[in-house]
Amino acid sequence: QVQLVESGGGLVQAGGSLRLSCAASGRTFSSYAMGWFRQAPGKEREFVAAISRSGSRTYYAESAKGRFTISRDNAKNTVYLQMNSLKPEDTAVYYCAARPSVSRLSVSNGLGEYDYWGQGTQVTVSS
């Protein structure tokens, strides 16, 4: 089992940047593929980015491509989401999630495939 704690959210002006972090407990972090999702008020939770166990493979939602970068540091049990060129429509609660993965290269945008979730961190982008 793994526990996830997000941090790094906040209020930023459009065009600005934020870096979200997600710290995982336990000694088996490298056994988990990781993902970032977000949920805006009144909307369903949606996929943002995913990264494989090894970190060598990543996958992005169209809305995140070219602006967001997901990365991980297995030695620090942490996954990151660097968000640049932020837009008001990026405003949401951002969640990190983990799923056990046998494959070192597997990534997934499927919300239901993730077993563990953090509590979320609020990102607000003002226009």
MIZABA-950736 format. One record per residue (C-alpha): x, y, z. Coordinates in nm, 2 decimals. Layout:
REC, east, north, up
REC, X, Y, Z;
...
//
This chain:
REC, east, north, up
REC, 0.00, 0.00, 0.00;
REC, 0.11, 0.35, -0.06;
REC, 0.00, 0.69, 0.08;
REC, 0.03, 1.00, -0.14;
REC, 0.05, 1.36, -0.03;
REC, 0.04, 1.64, -0.29;
REC, 0.19, 1.99, -0.24;
REC, 0.28, 2.30, -0.45;
REC, -0.06, 2.42, -0.55;
REC, -0.16, 2.79, -0.52;
REC, -0.28, 3.10, -0.69;
REC, -0.09, 3.21, -1.01;
REC, -0.16, 3.45, -1.29;
REC, -0.23, 3.33, -1.64;
REC, 0.10, 3.26, -1.81;
REC, 0.27, 3.17, -1.49;
REC, 0.42, 2.84, -1.36;
REC, 0.37, 2.60, -1.07;
REC, 0.54, 2.28, -0.98;
REC, 0.34, 2.02, -0.80;
REC, 0.50, 1.75, -0.59;
REC, 0.35, 1.42, -0.47;
REC, 0.54, 1.24, -0.20;
REC, 0.47, 0.87, -0.15;
REC, 0.52, 0.66, 0.16;
REC, 0.67, 0.32, 0.16;
REC, 0.97, 0.15, 0.01;
REC, 0.82, 0.02, -0.31;
REC, 0.75, 0.35, -0.49;
REC, 0.94, 0.23, -0.79;
REC, 0.69, -0.05, -0.83;
REC, 0.41, 0.20, -0.91;
REC, 0.33, 0.38, -1.23;
REC, 0.20, 0.73, -1.14;
REC, -0.05, 0.98, -1.28;
REC, -0.18, 1.32, -1.23;
REC, -0.55, 1.40, -1.26;
REC, -0.75, 1.72, -1.20;
REC, -1.11, 1.81, -1.12;
REC, -1.26, 2.15, -1.18;
REC, -1.58, 2.25, -1.00;
REC, -1.88, 2.09, -1.15;
REC, -1.68, 1.87, -1.37;
REC, -1.56, 1.51, -1.37;
REC, -1.20, 1.42, -1.27;
REC, -0.99, 1.41, -1.58;
REC, -0.65, 1.27, -1.68;
REC, -0.35, 1.51, -1.71;
REC, -0.03, 1.31, -1.73;
REC, 0.12, 0.97, -1.65;
REC, 0.47, 0.83, -1.61;
REC, 0.59, 0.47, -1.60;
REC, 0.76, 0.30, -1.31;
REC, 1.11, 0.37, -1.46;
REC, 1.03, 0.72, -1.56;
REC, 1.14, 0.65, -1.91;
REC, 0.79, 0.68, -2.06;
REC, 0.53, 0.96, -2.02;
REC, 0.19, 1.03, -2.16;
REC, -0.01, 1.35, -2.16;
REC, -0.36, 1.47, -2.22;
REC, -0.39, 1.70, -2.52;
REC, -0.46, 1.99, -2.29;
REC, -0.12, 1.94, -2.12;
REC, 0.11, 1.87, -2.41;
REC, 0.38, 2.12, -2.46;
REC, 0.30, 2.30, -2.13;
REC, 0.32, 2.04, -1.85;
REC, 0.60, 1.80, -1.77;
REC, 0.57, 1.49, -1.55;
REC, 0.88, 1.35, -1.39;
REC, 0.97, 1.13, -1.09;
REC, 1.26, 1.07, -0.86;
REC, 1.24, 0.72, -0.73;
REC, 1.52, 0.78, -0.48;
REC, 1.30, 1.05, -0.32;
REC, 0.97, 0.87, -0.36;
REC, 0.83, 1.17, -0.54;
REC, 0.65, 1.25, -0.86;
REC, 0.64, 1.60, -1.00;
REC, 0.42, 1.80, -1.24;
REC, 0.58, 2.11, -1.38;
REC, 0.31, 2.34, -1.52;
REC, 0.40, 2.63, -1.75;
REC, 0.20, 2.88, -1.95;
REC, -0.09, 2.82, -1.71;
REC, -0.44, 2.92, -1.83;
REC, -0.76, 3.00, -1.63;
REC, -0.90, 2.67, -1.75;
REC, -0.63, 2.49, -1.57;
REC, -0.79, 2.59, -1.24;
REC, -0.88, 2.27, -1.06;
REC, -0.79, 2.04, -0.77;
REC, -0.49, 1.83, -0.88;
REC, -0.46, 1.47, -0.76;
REC, -0.17, 1.23, -0.79;
REC, -0.24, 0.86, -0.82;
REC, -0.05, 0.54, -0.81;
REC, -0.11, 0.20, -0.97;
REC, 0.10, -0.12, -0.92;
REC, 0.27, -0.20, -1.25;
REC, 0.46, -0.51, -1.35;
REC, 0.58, -0.34, -1.67;
REC, 0.85, -0.08, -1.64;
REC, 0.71, 0.11, -1.94;
REC, 0.34, 0.10, -1.88;
REC, 0.14, 0.43, -1.86;
REC, -0.23, 0.48, -1.83;
REC, -0.49, 0.75, -1.86;
REC, -0.76, 0.54, -1.71;
REC, -0.89, 0.68, -1.38;
REC, -1.02, 0.34, -1.27;
REC, -0.68, 0.18, -1.31;
REC, -0.53, 0.37, -1.03;
REC, -0.56, 0.22, -0.68;
REC, -0.42, 0.49, -0.46;
REC, -0.50, 0.86, -0.45;
REC, -0.38, 1.17, -0.27;
REC, -0.60, 1.43, -0.11;
REC, -0.54, 1.69, -0.38;
REC, -0.39, 2.03, -0.41;
REC, -0.58, 2.34, -0.53;
REC, -0.44, 2.52, -0.84;
REC, -0.61, 2.85, -0.92;
REC, -0.51, 3.05, -1.23;
REC, -0.64, 3.41, -1.25;
REC, -0.69, 3.59, -1.58;
//
